[in-house]
Amino acid sequence: MDHKIIGRVGDVNPIEHGGGVVFETSPPEGETSYRLEYTHGIEDDSEEETAEIQVYTVDIYLSAEEFRAWYDWVDWRAIAESCNWTKKELAGKKALATPIGRAMAIVAAANYIGWREFAPYTKTLEASKVAKDWELDK
C-alpha cells in the first residue's frame, strides 16, 4: 500500500508545538483513502531526539457528505463560534470539499470536544520517528 503526505495542519514545527499531516493512501485495488495524524507535541522538557509523543490517527472520509453523516453528532456551529468562524467556513460544503479541509475541521472539533472522541486509540512514538515519517527533516 502506497501513501504520501498531501498536506499539513497546525504548527510548522509539530513535534515541539503540535500539528500533523494528512496522508493519502492508494491501495493497488480499491478506493484512495485519507487519514490525519496529529500530535500536541512534546509535553515536557525532554530532548527532542529521545522524547516520546502521542499521535492521534483519524480517518478522513472521501466526501463532504460522508464526513457530515459520520460526524452528525458534532455541534459544528458551537465549534465554529469558538474559532470566530461561521459554521459554513468550518463545515460547509466548500470547506469540506478537500481532505485538508476535512482535517482542519477535525482539528478544530477535537480541540473543542477532545481528541479521544475522534481518535480513541493513540500511538506513543519517538519524536524522531514521527519527524522521519512526517518528512520534517527535509
C-alpha positions as CSV (number, residue, x, y, z in Angstrom):
1,M,0.0,0.0,0.0
2,D,1.5,3.3,-1.1
3,H,0.9,6.5,0.9
4,K,2.1,10.1,0.6
5,I,1.7,13.3,2.5
6,I,-0.7,15.7,0.8
7,G,-0.9,18.4,3.4
8,R,-0.1,19.7,6.9
9,V,-2.1,21.2,9.7
10,G,-1.1,23.1,12.8
11,D,2.4,24.5,13.6
12,V,5.3,24.4,11.2
13,N,7.2,22.5,14.0
14,P,4.5,19.9,15.1
15,I,7.0,17.9,17.2
16,E,7.5,20.8,19.6
17,H,4.3,22.8,19.3
18,G,1.6,20.5,17.9
19,G,0.3,19.8,14.4
20,G,0.0,17.0,11.9
21,V,-0.1,15.7,8.4
22,V,-2.7,14.3,6.1
23,F,-1.8,11.1,4.2
24,E,-3.3,9.8,1.0
25,T,-3.2,6.0,0.7
26,S,-3.6,4.4,-2.6
27,P,-4.0,0.6,-2.4
28,P,-3.3,-1.5,-5.5
29,E,-7.1,-2.1,-5.8
30,G,-9.8,-0.2,-4.2
31,E,-10.5,3.4,-3.3
32,T,-8.0,6.0,-2.2
33,S,-8.3,6.9,1.4
34,Y,-7.1,9.7,3.6
35,R,-6.0,9.9,7.3
36,L,-4.9,12.6,9.6
37,E,-2.1,12.0,12.1
38,Y,-1.9,14.7,14.8
39,T,0.1,15.4,17.9
40,H,0.1,18.0,20.6
41,G,3.9,17.8,20.6
42,I,6.4,17.2,23.3
43,E,4.7,17.6,26.6
44,D,7.7,18.0,28.9
45,D,11.3,19.3,28.7
46,S,12.6,16.1,27.1
47,E,15.2,16.3,24.4
48,E,13.5,16.2,21.1
49,E,15.6,13.3,19.8
50,T,14.6,10.9,22.7
51,A,11.1,12.3,23.6
52,E,8.0,10.2,23.1
53,I,4.8,11.9,21.8
54,Q,1.3,10.8,21.5
55,V,-0.1,10.6,17.9
56,Y,-3.8,10.6,17.1
57,T,-5.0,9.0,13.9
58,V,-8.3,9.9,12.3
59,D,-9.7,8.6,9.0
60,I,-10.8,11.4,6.7
61,Y,-13.8,10.3,4.8
62,L,-13.9,10.5,1.0
63,S,-16.6,13.1,0.6
64,A,-18.1,16.0,2.5
65,E,-21.4,14.2,2.6
66,E,-19.9,11.0,4.2
67,F,-18.0,13.3,6.6
68,R,-21.1,15.1,7.7
69,A,-23.1,11.9,8.0
70,W,-20.4,10.3,10.2
71,Y,-20.0,13.3,12.4
72,D,-23.7,14.3,12.6
73,W,-23.4,14.4,16.4
74,V,-20.9,17.3,16.3
75,D,-22.2,20.8,17.1
76,W,-20.3,22.5,14.2
77,R,-21.9,25.8,14.9
78,A,-20.5,25.9,18.5
79,I,-17.1,24.8,17.4
80,A,-17.0,27.4,14.6
81,E,-18.0,30.2,17.0
82,S,-15.2,29.1,19.4
83,C,-12.8,29.8,16.5
84,N,-14.5,33.0,15.4
85,W,-15.7,31.4,12.2
86,T,-19.1,30.7,10.8
87,K,-20.4,27.1,10.5
88,K,-20.2,27.5,6.7
89,E,-16.5,28.4,6.9
90,L,-15.7,25.4,9.1
91,A,-18.1,22.7,7.9
92,G,-19.9,23.9,4.9
93,K,-19.8,22.0,1.6
94,K,-17.0,24.1,0.2
95,A,-14.9,23.9,3.4
96,L,-15.1,20.1,3.4
97,A,-14.5,19.6,-0.3
98,T,-10.9,18.5,0.2
99,P,-9.2,16.1,2.7
100,I,-7.2,19.1,4.1
101,G,-10.4,21.0,4.7
102,R,-11.9,18.0,6.5
103,A,-8.7,17.6,8.5
104,M,-8.9,21.2,9.6
105,A,-12.5,20.6,10.7
106,I,-11.4,17.6,12.7
107,V,-8.6,19.5,14.4
108,A,-11.0,22.3,15.4
109,A,-13.6,19.9,16.7
110,A,-11.1,17.7,18.5
111,N,-9.5,20.7,20.2
112,Y,-13.0,21.8,21.3
113,I,-14.6,18.4,22.3
114,G,-11.5,16.3,23.0
115,W,-9.3,14.1,20.8
116,R,-10.4,10.9,22.4
117,E,-13.8,11.4,20.7
118,F,-12.2,11.3,17.3
119,A,-9.2,9.0,17.9
120,P,-9.8,6.8,21.0
121,Y,-6.7,4.8,20.4
122,T,-3.4,6.6,20.2
123,K,0.2,5.6,19.5
124,T,3.1,6.7,21.6
125,L,6.1,7.1,19.3
126,E,9.6,8.5,19.5
127,A,9.6,12.1,18.2
128,S,12.5,11.2,15.9
129,K,10.4,8.5,14.2
130,V,7.4,10.9,13.8
131,A,9.7,13.5,12.3
132,K,11.0,11.0,9.8
133,D,7.5,9.6,8.9
134,W,6.2,13.1,8.5
135,E,9.2,14.2,6.4
136,L,10.0,17.0,8.8
137,D,13.8,16.9,8.2
138,K,13.6,17.7,4.5
